[in-house]
Every structure is written in C-alpha cells, then in structure tokens.
Amino acid sequence: MEQALRVRVGEPLASYVPELIEYLADLGYSDRSVTDHVRCLRHLSRWLKQEGLDPSAIDERLIRQMVEALHGRGKGRKLTHWSFRVVVRFLRSRGIVPPSPPEAPTPLDELLGNYRHYLQLERTLSPSTVPGYMRTARWFLDVTCGGDPERVRHLTASDVASFVLGAARTLSPTSVSAAVVGSRSLLRWLHFSGKIDTPLAQAVPWLARRRRISPPQGVGLNEARALLASCDRHTLTGLRDFAVLSVLVRLGLRAGEAAAMELGDIDWRRGELTVRGKGQWLDPLPLPVDVGEALAAYLVGRGAEPGLRHVLLTVRPPLRPLTTTNVGMIVRGACLRAGLPAIGAHQLRHGMAVGMLANGAPLHEIGQVLRHRHLKTTALYAKVDYAALATLARRWPGSQR
C-alpha cells in the first residue's frame, strides 16, 4: 500500500486517506486498485476545494459535473462517473456523505419493471440475458414513444418498421438482429398484457441474412490438447484456466454455463455435474474423471471463499465469479500461449460434437450431450459427416464418378 500512501490528497478529504486504504484492503482490492481509488479521492477533494464546498455536498450530480469539467480541460480522459462509485460508497458508509435520496419510479420505469418480471418468471430467461432485452426495450420505447408509456397504445406498424430501419443504418447486422429479437419480445408482451390491441410483433421486419451453408467449425483433438497443455498448473491462474478449458473441451459447455457453475452443482459421489443451461434449465451430465480432477485441483488451490458459491472465480482481488467474457478471454489467452489462431469458446463445443460424430455417435446422442432442445439444431453437424453424406450422393448424369 506504499504507492497509495504516496498519493497527495489535499483538504477537505485528506484525513480520510488511511481509512479508505484500510477499507479497500479489507475488501481484498489489489495495491494497484487501491492507488487508483485514492487518486479518485484526490480529484474529488480538489474539486470540493475549488468550488468552496464541503463533503456533504457530494452526490452523483456533482461527480458528473466534475468529470465533464476535467474532460473539458483535457484531464482525466479515462475517468467516468462510475470511477468514483467505490469512493462515494466508502464516504457514505462513514456518514461523511448523506445517502442518496430514493428516486420515485417513473411510469416508464414501472412499465419496464413489469416487462422484466415477465422475462424472468414467464420466459425464465437467464440473468445474463435479461439486461440485453431491457436495453432494447428502453431504446425502442424512447425512439417510438419518446419514453412516454401513454403513447404505447398509439403504436403503428410504420413506427415499428421505422425503428428497425433506423437501427440498420448505424448498427452491425448482429446488433440489428438483437434489436429485432428484443423489440418482437417487447411487442408480444405489450399485446399479451393488453397494453396494445394489435399484435405488432409481426410487423417487425427481419434482417435479410444468408442461410448458413458451411459446417460448424470445431477444434481438432491436437489443438484441444495444445490448449490444455499451455496452462501452467503450478500457479492458481493456470489451475483455473485448465479447469475452464477442461469443462469446455470435454463436456461441451457454453461459456455462460461454465461461468455459472456453483459448488452445489458438483456431486462428487455420483460423478455428476448439473449444468445451468439456457432458460434456467438444469441438466445433469456425467463428470469424467479428468474433468473432476481438474476442478478439484483448482478448488484445493483456491481454498474456501466465504459468501461465494461459484466454482470459477477471478484470481486478482476483489474476488468475484467469472463472466462469459472472462471465459472467452481465457480461451483466447490459451490460443496465444499455444501458438494457435484465436478462437471463441463456442468452437470448443463444436469440436467436442465433431469428435463424437467422427467416433460414430448418432445425432440424437450428440444433441443430448449438447442439451439441444430441438434435433434440427444438432442436424447442423450432419454437414461434417462427409462419409455418411457420400452414401446419399447420386452420380451426376454422364459422369464416371
């Protein structure tokens, strides 16, 4: 913490530096993070002195004004109002800054809250999926209704089409597809709940896309072995990365499913792992010995973390569960170490399916392992089985082949 103590913080917040450092250290923040937050305290103290204010004046509005002023002077380019949230939380916990007054929910907030309830309970979407739908819903209502729920009843098919066409002018095809799916979901709920009389979900135009004609691109056995071998299992990071890659390569888990694993999902006696899949489905899978050993070695190295039930955690404090993005970064890091082209975590899932197909597993069994709800999803892998497809190919008229 020596570097943090070297940061010079002037009045009126100078006396709180040692307490802030102790507060952050107790939460498990790294030395570098502690130093960054002390620097935020310095910015805040300078602004209070400049404006002739005392600490009780600190709130989110004041911080936004300060950040805008810093940016206007060409300073603190990397700072946002979010950079100060931990410092403000500390000051509030000590009674230095008054608690923020609760904001009364607007009619739009109430509408979106009901929609969130529908997504979580009726559609049983995973917690990581709901925020994307909510962003699209708020964006759609802002553009089409000016954020006024009272105007929802007057929506027309033309308003809906204009929203999608406007998005298509500025966003990538993938982002437009997400906007289409999200707006259709919102409009179905609005009709279902009686807030609009016309089923406008059908008025949302789909983005024209080429049908996928290439087979799924998986990772070969040698490449998978190289990724696993790239992990230094003498370190905690290496043990964790090896465990992550093991569940992706051997069990075909999605990145989000690997991140969502909890300690109670592993039944060591029965050799079974309960996978938290899409739509909050819980699917049991056999736990291979090598995967169990990889997870056990990591958990022993990690030790018990009170209050954290997830299996896979970050290594640097403050410790928190891995996210889907973190899992993808672990895969890309392994590719870099192994000297392989960068790939996504989902290609390891494809690789497992292609390997099962090559060993003679039928499509319905592959679908069970991948936990597909529809056989047509698994049927994509039929394109990879060239030997089986060759028996169906008919001779071209006039050809000797």
Helices and strands as residue ranges (DSSP letters): H 2-6, G 14-16, H 17-26, H 31-51, G 55-57, H 60-72, G 81-84, H 85-93, H 107-117, I 118-122, H 130-145, G 149-154, H 157-170, H 173-192, G 200-203, H 221-229, H 236-251, H 255-260, G 263-265, E 266-267, E 272-276, G 278-280, E 282-286, H 289-302, H 324-338, H 346-358, H 363-370, H 375-378, G 379-384, H 386-390
